Amino acid sequence: MAKTIRTMEDFSDFVGLSRTTVSKYFNDPNSVRKNTRSAIEAALKKSDFRPSMFAVNLNRRRSNILGVIIPNSTDPFYMALTRRIELIANEAGFLAFVLSSDGRAEMEDQAIQTFRSMNIAGAIIAPLGVRSHHRILAELGASIPLIYVDSPLDETSSFVGTDNRQSFRLIVDYLCRSGEPPCYFAMPLVNNNASARQEAYVEAMQQFKMTPRIVPVEDARSWDFEKFGFDEATRILKAGGFPTRTVLCAN
């Protein structure tokens, strides 16, 4: 009975090549000679062996794994974002590995340490911002390419996300032209978007010669935005309602 091929060592014996040569092929097929490559590819078809790409990546000096850290794995926005990242990464020959910080700095730190042990090629992080340990993130950014999404860590960060000043200026302009000037319903103070969006609202209202009206909300740090919005809106309505008929929600 033929031996079941489970490991790289088994496959090396099957194809009649050294473990080093086989590993070299899986790291980069073009790094081995053409006849060696043909022999390995023929053996792969015959044996139906598929190596653990996770294990292959761990053995590389720099893997093709992209680390992704998000604050909430159940949030629809972050779910859609990670799906898109995974698709684009796969098309480019990378493997996106997603971890959640669950809105906690210690979990964000743990995720970073996990990725550093995996020799990741780069990282895409939606930082907690006010709770993030900036030193740990700075050390990560000094060792690999690092991009922040949704919210920048600070003004010097490489960042992909919404231009809050531009978007809120457009929103305020539309709301003022189509109805009553809006009051502002803030988001929980979980990252830099909270302050940036409120500042953008105030700036836009003043630009259009309107008086900013910020609705007082509880000083929350929760990533459960839906619950926060429901609880605060209920409290405000019970207390007499919003000061205007138009409400601009931060999130």
Buried (B, 14 or more C-beta within 10 A) or exposed (E): EEEEBEBBEBBBBBBEBEEEBBBBBBBEEEEBEEEBBEBBEEBBEEBEBEBEEEEBBEEBEEBBBBBBBBBBEEBEEBBEBBEEBBEEBEEEEBBBBBBBBBBBBEBBBBBBEBBBEBBBBBBBBBBBBBBBBEEBBBEBBEEBEBBBBBBBBBEEBEBEBBEBBEEBBEBBEEBBEEEEBBBBBBBBBBBBBBBBBBEBBBBBBEEBEBEBBBBEBEEBEBBBBEEBBEBBBEEBEEEEEBEBEEBBBBB
